[in-house]
Amino acid sequence: MTSKQRVVVIGAGLAGLRFAARLGAGAQVRVLGEEPHPPYNRVLLAEVLAGRYAPDVTALPAPGAAVRRGVRAVRIDRAERVVHCDDGSTEAYDTLVLATGSNPVLPPLRGLFTPGGRELPDGVHAFRTMDDCLALSAAVAARPGVRAVVIGGGLLGVSAARALAERGAQVVLAQQGERLMERQLDADASELLHAHLTALGIEIHTQCRVRGLVTSPATRPTADPDGRTVTAVELADGYRLDADLVVLACGVRPRTGLALAAGLPVRTGIVVDDRLRTADPRIHAIGDCAEHAGRVYGLAGPALEQADALAAVLAAGGSEGEAAPGTDPAAATGTDGGGGTGSAAARDADSSTGPGYTGTRVLTRLTLAAAGPGPFDLAVFGETTPLPGDDVVRLTDATRRTYRKVVVRGDRLVGGVLLGELSTVGALARSWEGDQPLNDLTHLLTDDGGS
């Protein structure tokens, strides 16, 4: 890459800023951030809501690049290589990086929007941005003992419910699935999490579907001329949960609108190859919005790895607009949805052309910090549901409220779940990531294995 290369990054989140920082001074980098706040680590929002961190603690390190805050990219002109922004300004690029992240999923609930309206009722919040977090925090501070219903029992919903409970709210958690965090945890681990949250005073409803919101005319001015205030959440069986606050934690969806409008291939996310290129070799995608080898990760770890990989690709000369050798960049990734290791076609296509990205082996961690019954940590990695012929080893300590489960296939560790105490997670993760034969699984599972 020459010093004259103009690199524009759309998105000032974790992936976009990490990429800009890694790229360094070898290019003229401009980062466009839609939010007015200084760029922050979204992973820490639950800590801010719980009152453990001040908002400024979440600030991301400045990448040394020019960051424009409070500006939204609205159109990409691929022919002219220009990004058009909502304030009328433009940014010309030689290389464009889409790090647009994801949007919260707003479920199709009755009463969520008025006909033709776009404003949520007063008291209803997503939990995705700093503004969401600050609004929830202000509402809890203004009304001690406020009644809060969290819709969604996944990673985000559990974090929000725990944070609100720590702030003194009366919290109800409504989960449509059979158990909490069902995508990450098995039944035993989910039961332990359920018990932990219940000990905090959180009321939990599983296998219940939320049908709609009950609202009344707003008692204070709102942005919606037909302003409404939420008063309850209605379940499919007609039961109502009284609510002063409702938190929508129903998952996220990749932000792909800019890519779609620009004519780039999109499936679930923006399709990229092993050099994180879209079908336009001058445009790349990383982070929550990117789909590689049929997989959208939506987690911080893969986003950081993709940012590092793309910086290495561009530093090695991957920004000159060449097509992937022998392939269509949009077709270089498979749709097998496997373990994030990339398709064989993609690996072969780029194996002789320098650095690239072949997927991330994901380890998810969640720390529910000390309060009430004490801290509760969990870590999940790899395949936690065994296949026929796999061996499963579980260790449970009811006194210490710990649970450890690993799945072994042949002589390889392929996945695991740890709750309550994570001293061994480092050793287990190294064995899993290294794909090495197991010599002593007992050593890895017991506390001395983490030393």
C-alpha positions, 0 to 999 in steps of 0.5 A: 500500500502506498502512502497515497491510498485513501481508506474510508471506514464506515463504522467507528465501533470496535472493528472499525477502530481496531482496523484503523489503528492496525493500518497505521500511518501507511494510508490516509484513513478516515473513519465515519461514526454515526453516533455523537459519542466518542467511540466506545466498547459496546461489550461494556454497556451492561457494566455502565447500566449496572453503575460499575463503570462511568461511560467514559471508561468504555472509550476505545483508544484513538486510532490516530486516524481522523474520526468524524462523529455524528455523521451517517453514510447514506450512499456508496457511489462505486463508479466514482468511489465516493461515500455520500453522507447525511450532512451533504459531505462526501468522502472519496476512497481508494479502499472502502471498509464496511464496519457497519455493525448490526441493528437490534431486532425489534420484534413484531409486537402489537402496540410497538409502533403506531400505524406509520409511526417510527417512535417507540413508546415512552419507556421502551428501549432497545439495548444496543447503543450508549444512548439506549444505556444512558436512557435506561440508567436515567429511568432507573435512577429517577424511579427507585424500584421501577418495574422492568420487563426484559424481552429476550433470554439470550446473552444480551437479555441476561446481561441487561436483566442482571444490570437492572436488578443491581440498580434496584429495579424489579425485573422480569425476564421473558424468554420464548425458548425453553431455557436461558441462553439456549444457543450457548448453554446446555440444560444443566448450565442454563439451570444454574444460570436460572438459579443465579438470576432468581437469587437476585430477585429476577422473575423468569418466564421461559417458554412464553411468547410476548404478543404485544405492549399495552400503552396509555397516552404519554404524560410528558412530551415525546418525539411522537405526536401520538405519544404513548407510555408503556404500562404492561407487556401482554403474553400470548396466553393473555397474561399481563406483566406490569411494566414501567420499562421494557427492554428489547433484547431479542438479538441483532441483525447485520446492517447491510443496507448500504451494501445492498443499495450499492449492489453488493452480494448480501445473504445474512451479512455482506458476503466476503472472501478470505481477504475480506473482500466483497464482490467489488475488490475495492470494498471490504467488510469486517465485524458484525456486518460481514459474512465469511464462509456462510457465517456471521459471528456477531461477537467481539473476538471475531471482529477484532481478528477480522480487523487485524487480518484486513490490515495485514492484507492491505499492508501486503498490497491487497488494496490495489483492486485485484480480483481473487485469483481464479475466483469471483470474490463473492463466490469464494466463501461457502455456505456450509456454516461450519466452524468458521475456518473458511471454505476450501475454495477460499483457502486455495484461492488465496493460499499463494497471495499472502495474508488472509482470514480463515475464520475464528474459533469462538470462545464466549465469556460473560462475567456477571460481577459481584452482587447479591449471591456473588459473581457468576462467570461463564465461558463457552467454546466450540461444539457443546452439543455432542455427536453420536460417538462423542465422549462427554465429561461433566464435573459439578460442585453444588457447594461452589456452584460450579459446572464444567462440561467438555465434549471430546471427539476421538482424542480431540477436545471439540467444545466445552461449557464452564460456569461459576469458576474459570481457572481452567478455561485458559488451559482448555482453550489452548488445547481446543484452539491448538487442536492437539491430542489430549493427554490428561483431560482430568488435569485440564478440568481440575484447578491445577490445569489452569496454572 
